[in-house]
Amino acid sequence: MPGPEPQSMMDCLTLIGKNVNSVTLAAAFVTTVAISAHAMSAEIDTDGDGMASFAELQVSYPELTEEVFGEIDTNGDGLVDDEEMAIAVELGNLADPETDA
């Protein structure tokens, strides 16, 4: 006895698309959680703009050099945002402000 008829190619693509969307959503959530885990603390972001200047970071990280700050500031705007902070912590360029600072 033959099994059920195979699904159409469109049904398969729709199912794949739903799975890809679920994976994308999960990845975005994980990234958001990772970034918020290293979110800029008020002790670092003393002016409350959500970003850290070289001077602000140097208060918490006195060993920070302008060269390393430039590597952390990946978009070159002269400020470190939450995403750049999270990447710097992941790469070991900065200690985790939640646990080490």
C-alpha positions, 0 to 999 in steps of 0.5 A: 500500500503506497504511503501518503502523497508527497507534499508539493515543492511549495509546501516544502519551501513554506515549511523550510521558510517557517523553520528558517524564520524560527531559527532567525528569531531564536538567534536574534533573541540570543543576541539580544540576551547576550548584549543586554548581559553586557549592557552599559552600566551606569558606573561606566556610562556616567552621562547616561547616553547609552554609550561609553566614551574613551574617558568613561571606559578608562574610569572602569578600565584604567589599563585601556589604551586608545589603540584598544579603544579604537579596536573596540569602537568598530563603527569608528564613532568615538563611542562604544555602544552595548553591542560593541561592549558585548563583543569586546567582552566576548573577545576578551578585550574588556573584562565583563562589567557584570562580574569583573569590574 
